[in-house]
Amino acid sequence: IIMQKRKLKKVKQEYFHQHGGLLLFDKMKSEKGLAFNVFSEAELIHATDNFDSSRILGIGGHGTVYKGILKNMPVAIKRCAIVDERQKKEFGQEMLILSQINHKNIVKLLGCCLEVEVPILVYEFVLNGTLFELIHGKNQALQISFSILLRIAHEAAEGLNFLHSYASPPIIHGDVKTSNILLDDNYMAKVSDFGASILAPSDKAQFVTMVQGTCGYLDPEYMQTCQLTDKSDVYSFGVILLEILTGQLPLKLEGSEKQRSLSLIFLSAMKDNNLDSVLVSHVKGQESMELLRGLADLAKNCLDMCGENRPSMKEVADELNRLRKLSLHPWAQLDVETDAENLLGEESTSGYEIELSGSRQVAHMQRATCRNLGSKR
């Protein structure tokens, strides 16, 4: 028994070294403010009742997620799928970078366990399901307003923009989809599941990676070149916008190729100037066609077959913010241009620019109405 324990301890130490555990510990010592924990395997076994099947929150291509309790706090514990040797060597460095990401629209990585063959990750627990469930599943979008769906999309775009533009080095998510956008108790979006993520490569030799992601969301350019870029995330986000607009799944198993792919159905409708035919009925009833066309044009730009022609996530987030203003304040009459260049340009400088708030907006509108009535008299 003593020999077996020694052998097990040695194996755990080897795994710990392989996954960059010493690098993590050194960094944590030098930066005492680094809010990141390295958990033992025993701690996580206890937290999940030995990874009991009743604790499973979800199963995906990159691992299984369990609900656990650590220090009286609910957490999401992810047992990753098998990783290759390159990923094992870079794991510690990547965990350091992910642990320092602090954004309200990104699920916070709390720590990891490195003394196992495949690293285990510990995230904050987000309890209100996913955007996928809100649109297609048990929480059906019919019960929630379009303006809230638009806000969730905007928040997710802000999270991805942070990964692309403000993380150092930039992080490409690699598997953007509605089931990876979690919702907290206030239905705030939190981008999750970085199992397919890669750090932005510093040279072309690092650029080729294995094809990964989810069918229906995959960038066609990536499928041809195996080069994952920030514009691959933009394409996948375009599919999310289609799900919000149409209420349909990104991929169907029946019908011809064009009938199976939501992207192809949508692009064909846009080409024929027949957007109305693909919009879900409750969306048409809630919002003006001006706003819906603006969102459809944004989705169309995200789905451009050439990655260079797609907008950046910052441009997508900015445009969604502008469209949200139109949804919340329809009297503002923001000019939603359908031209691709104008679509992602500067915000409208309409006379009713939304800088007033609450009662001041109402008072402003009332004064304008009174002046109009006076001039008519």
N, C-alpha and C positions, 0 to 999 in steps of 0.2 A: 504493500500500500504506500509506504514511504517513497519507494522508487517510482511508482506511478505518479505520485504527487509532484515529485521533482521533475519528472519528464514533462508533465502537463504545464508546470510553471515555466520550464524552458521553452516550450512551444509557444506559450502566451507571450513571453518576452520577445521571441523571434517575430511573431506577428506584430507586436507593438513597435519594434524597430522598423520592420518592413513598411508600415503605414505612416512612418514619420512621427512617431510618438515623442521621441527626444526633441525633435524640432519644435513641436507644440509646447512641451514643458519648458524649454529654454525661453521661448517667446513669452509664455505666461509669467515666468519669473522676471523677465526684463520689463514687461509691461503689466504691472500689478492690476491695472484697471481693466484688463481684458476679461470680459464677462463670458467665459467659456469653460466648460467642465469636461474632464476626461473621466468617464465612468468605468467601473469594473463590470465584467460580465455578470458577476453575482448580483450586483445592484439592479441590473436591467432584468435579469431572470425573476428576481423578487418583485419588481415593479409590474411585471406582466403575467404573474402566476405561471412562470416558465413558458412564456409565449403561448398561452392558451388560445385555442381557436376562437373562443367567445370574445377575446379582446381585439380581434382583427377589425380594423377600420376600413381597409382597402387593400387590394392586391393589384399590382401593375407590373409592367415589363422590367422595372428597375428594382423591384423589391416588394416586401409586405410591410404594411404599417399597422402597428398595434397601439391601443390605448394603454398607457401606463400611469402609475402614481409614484412620483418621486418627491420626497420631502413634502408630502401632503398637497402636492400640486399636480393636476392632470397634465400629461405630456403625450406627444405622438412619437413613438419609437419605431424607427424604420430599419428593418433588416435588409440590407442591400443584396441585390443579385450578384453573382460572381463577377469580379472585376479582373482586368488583365494586369500583367506585370507593370506596364507603364503607369497605369492608374494607381497601383499600389504605391509606387515610388513617389508619386506626386500628391498622394492623398493628404498628407499632413499639411503641405503648403496650401492646397485648395481649401482645407478646413479652416485654416487661419484666415484666409480671405473671406470665406462665407460667414465666418463667425463675427467679422467686423462690419457686416452689412446691417445697418439699422435703419429700416424704412417702414413706415406704417402699412404699406401695401405689399410687403414681402414677409413671408412666414419666417420667424426668427429661429436660427439654429442655436440651440442651447448647449450642445456638447456632443460627444461621440464616445464610442467604445472601440479601442484599437487592439485589444488582446484576443481577438477572434480572427478566424481566417478571412472573413469578409466584414469590413467595418460596419458598425451599427450607429445610426444617427439619431439624435434626440432633438425634436423640434417643439416649439410652443404648440399647445392644443387649440385648434380652432373648431368650434362646435356646431356651426350652423349649415353644414353640408357644402355643396359645391354649386357653381354656376350651371353646370350640366344638369344637376337635379332641379334647379330652379326653372330651367327652360324645358327639359325633356322628361324629368322624373317625377318623384312623389310630390315635389313642391310646385309643380306646373306654373309657368309664367303667367297663365290667365289670372292668377290670384295676385299678381304684383304689377305695379304700374310700369309703363315703358320708361318713364323718367328715371326710375330706380335702376332698371337694367342698363340704361345709358350711363348712369353714375358708376355702376360696378365696372363697366367696360373702361371708363375713363380712369378709374383707380388702378385697374390692372395694367393699363397702358403706362401710367406713371411709375408703377413698380418695375416694369420691364425697361422703361427709359432709364431708371436709376441703375439697373444692372449694366446696361449698354454704355451709359455716359459717365457715371460717377463712381462705379467700382473701379479699383485699381489693382491689377489690370481689369479691363472690361470682362463681363461674364455673359456668354451666350447661353440662353436657357436650353434650347434644343428640343423641348417637348411642350410647347405652348398649346393648351387646349382648355376647354371649359371645365373639365374634371380636375384640372390642376389650378383652378382659381377657387380657393376656399373662401367661405363667408363667415365672419364672426357674428356675435349676437346682435350687432347693429347692421348686419348685411354689408359690412365693409369688405372689399375685395383684398385678398392676400394671395399673392403668387406663391405657389409651392412646387415641390417635387423637382429637385435639381439633379435627379439621377442621370439625366442625359446631358447636363450642363458641361461646358468646357470653358476654360479661360481663353480669351481671345489670343490666337497664336501670334508670336512675335516675329516669325519668319515663315516663308512658304513651305519649308520642310516639315513644319508642324501642322500644316493646314489640312491634310487629308485625315479623315476620321471615319470610323465605321458608320454605315447607314443606321440611323436610329430615329425614334420618334413614333408617331401614331398615324396610321393610314387615314386619309381624309384631310389631315392637317399638314402633311409633308410638303415642303417646298419642291416643286418639280425640278428646279435648277439644281438643288442639292442632290436629288435622286440621280441626276446625270453626272455631276462632278464629284460627289462625296465631300464637298467643301461646305462646312457649316459656318454661316456668317450671321451677323446681326439681322440682315435682311431675310434670313430664313425664319427668324422669330416673327418678323413683320408679316410674312405671308401667312403663317399659322394664325396670327392675330386677326388677319382679314377674314379667315374662316369663322372665327368666333363672332365677328360682326354679322356675318351671314346667318349664323344660328339665332342671333337676337332678332334680326329682321324677318326671318322666314319661319322660325320655330321648328326647322327640320334638322335631322342628323346630317353630319358632314359626308357620310357615306352610306349608301343603301346596297344591299346584297342582291337586289333584283333589278331587271331592266338592262337596257343597253349601257355602254360606257358613259354616254352623256347624261343618261337618266340616273345613273348611280352616284355620280359626283355632284354634290351641292354647288361646288365652285363652278363647274361647267354649266349647270342649269342656270345659275345666277348670271354668269357672263353672257350666255346666250340671250337671256331676257333683256339684259342691259343693251346688248347690240341691236336687238329688235325694238328698243325703246318701249319695253313692256314690263317695267319694274312691278307694276301693280299685280301682275299674275303670280309673283312669287312671294309677295308680302303676306305674313300671317294676318288673319282678319282682325284680331283684337288690337294689333299694332296700328292698322289703318284707321281704326275707330278712335284711337287715343291721340294721334299726332298728325300734324299738317304734312302734306306731301312734300312741302319745301324742305322740312327737316329730314324726312325719310330719304329724299333724293340726295341730300348732303351726306348722310351716313352711307348710302349705297355707293356714291362716288368715292368716298374714302375707302370703302371695302374694295372697290374695283382697283384703285391704285395700289393697295396692299397686295392684291392678287396678280399684279403684273408678272408675266412670265420671266422677264429680265429683272434680276435683283437690283441692279443699279438704278432702275426706273422707279423702284418703290420708295415711299417716304421713309424717313428714319422714325424710330419710336417716339422721339421728341416731337416731331411734326404730327404724328398720329395723336399723341396725347393733347397737344395744343388744339388740334382741330376738334377733338371730342369735347374739350372744354368749351370751345366756341359753340358747338352744337347743343351742349347742355344749357347754355344761356338762352338759346332760342327755344328750347323745350320748356324751361322754367318761366321764361318771360316772353311769350309769343308776341306781345305788343311792341317788343323792342325792334322787330323787323330787321334783324341782322341779315345782311345780304349774303346768302349762301350761293357761291359761284359753283357752277358745275364744271367749269374749265379746270383741268388738272393743276395747272400752275397756280391759279387763283385760289383753288381749294385749300392749298397748304400754305398760303401766303399770310400776310398780316391780318389781324382781326379788323372787322368792319369799324369804321369811325362814324357810324350812324348817330344822328342827333339824339337818339334814345339809348346811347351806350349805357350798359348796365354798370353804373358806378354808384347809383343811389341804392338804398336798401330799405326793406320793410315799409313802414308807414310813409317815409319820404317819397318812395316810388309812387304810392297810391295818391299822395297829395299832389305830386307832380302831374299825374295823369288827370286828376280832378280839375286842377287849374287850367290845363290845356283844354279840357272839355268845356269848361265855363267860358273860356275865351271864344271857342268856336260857336257856342250858342249865342253869345253876345254879338258876334259879327254877323250871324244870320239874321238876328232881330233888327 
